[in-house]
């Protein structure tokens, strides 16, 4: 009986997910065939089914992986000695990721599929909730460090931060002339204004 090497299997599964991410970003989920994914990693057509039961399972695995990686990254930021600086650095990374056609393309394709597929929608919403919870923790850490001046609660601030991040990716999709890396200073300024500038009593920033 053939022995399965767990490390080798995990590596091949990762390679298939990475290839699927490129295919989904470039062609869209519906237009991508499992044979396309296999070809991208040099596997014979059909070998994907040794690792995933279907193309749909591949998509769900990508959504879950994206959520887990994002949650881990944001959670780590809240532990920084300078949480506000960590937030600004995170926004810089957001702009870099938005400039990556594979990352941005996959993010938008997942968002589109979330409107059509209940399984994707469930995971997509869970990822969003986890992302906003992580941002709220980061905002709370910055507030506790005396770095903020805002009437917004951490949860409300996190919602607006998530909206700004979503907006960067949406603008990339809608406007080919939009260069997210060049707009990073503007994004940082918007967030600084939102969270650190004094506001008149009763004024909503």
N, C-alpha and C positions, 0 to 999 in steps of 0.2 A: 504494500500500500504506500502511495506517495505521501511523504511528510510535507505539511505546509509550514513554510518558514514565516512566522508572524511579521517579522521586520520587512521581509521581501514583499509580502502581501500588502502591508501598509504602504510601502513605497509605491507599489503599482497602483494602489487605490488613489494615492495622492496625485500621481502622474495623470491618471484619468480625470480626476477632478480639475486639475490645472488645465488640461487640454479642453475639457468641457467649458470651463470659464472663458477661454479664448473663443471657442466656437459660438457659444451663446452670445457673447459680447459682439462678435463680428457679424454673425448671420441671424441671430435671434434663436430663441428656444425652439419654436415651431419648425423652422427651416433646417435645423441641425439634425442629422441622423446619427444613430449610435455608431454606424460605420465611419462617420467623419471623426468622431472622438477617438475611436480605435486607431484610425490612420494617423492621427496627429501624434500618437505615442508609439507608432510602429508596431501595433498589435494587429493580428488578423481580425477581420470583421467578426463580431460575435463574442470576442473574448471579454468584452465589457460585462457580459452577463455572469461571469465568474465572480465579479466584485459588486455588481449592482443588479437588482432585479429588473430595472427598467430605466429609460431615460428620465422619467419623472423622479425616480429615486435619486438619480444623480443631481437633479435640480434641487431637490429638498436637502440633500447633503451639502450642497454649495451654500444654500441659505443658512443652514445651521452652522457651517464652518465660519461664514462671514460674521454671524452674530457672536459666536464664541470669541473670535479673534478681536473684534471691536470691543466687546465687553471687557476682555482682559487688558487691552491697551488703556482704556479709559479708567479702569479701576486702579491701574498702576500710577496714573497721573495724580490721583487724589492723595497718594502717599509722598508726593514730592515735597521737598523743603520749601519750595516757592510755588504753591499751587496755581497762582495767577499766571506766572511765567510758563508753567506747564500747559495751561489752557491756551495761551497764545502760541506756544510751540505746536500744540495739537491742531490749531487752526491752520498753521503753515502746512502741516502734513495733509490736512484735508484738501487744501488747494493743490498740493502735489498729486494726490490720489485722483482728484477730479481731472487733472491733466493727463492721466494715464488712460488711454482709450480702452484698454481691457477692463480695468477696475471700474471706470465710469460706465462703460457700456454694460457690464454685467449688473451693476447696481441698478441701472435704469430698466434693464430687462427683468430683473427680479421684481421691481416695483410694478411693472406692467403686468407681469404674471400674477401678482398678488390680487389684481382686480378681476382675474378670471378663474383662479384656482383656489379653492378653499384651504387646501393643505398648505400651499405657499403663503396664503394670507395669514393663517394662524401663526406660522413661524416668523413671518415678516413683522407682524404686530408685536410678537414676543421680543424680537430683536430690537424693535423701536423702543419698547418699554424698558428693556435692559439698558439700552444706550442712554435714554433720558435719565434713568436712575443713576447711572454712572456719572453723567454730567452734573446732576444735582448734588451728588457726593463731592464732586470736584469744586463746585460753587460753594458748598457748605464749608469745605476745608479752607477755601480762600477767604470766606467771610470770617471764620474763626481765627484766621491769621491776621485779621484787621485790614485786609487788602481791598475790600469792596465798600461802595457807597451806593446802595440801590434799595428802593422800596420793594423790589421783587423778591418773592420767596425763592428758595433754591429750586423748587419744582417748576415755578413759573419761568425762572431764568433758564432752566434746562430746556423747557419747551421752546423758548425763543432761540436758544443756541441751536437746537436740533432743526428748527425752521430755517435758520440761516445756512446750516450745512446742506440741508435738502435743496435750498435755493441755488447754491453753487452748482450742484449737479444738474438741476433742471435747466439752469442758464447755459451750461455746456451743451446740453442736448438741443436746446432751442436756437442757440446762436454760435455758429462756427467761428465767429470773430472773437468770441469771449475767451480770454486767456487767464485761467484761474491762478496760475503762478504770479502773474503780474498784478492780480487783484488782491493778493494776500494782505498787503498793507491796509487796504480799504476794509477788509473783513476784520482785521485786528482792531482797527480804529472804531468800527461799528460796535464791536463787543466791549471795547474799553469804554466807549460812551454809555453803553447800556448798563454796565456793571460798576463803573468807577466814578463817573462824573456826578457832581452834586445836582439835585433836582429841587425845584421849589416844592414846598409842602403841598401835598395833594396832586402834584403833577405826575402824570404817568410817563415814564421815559419812552 
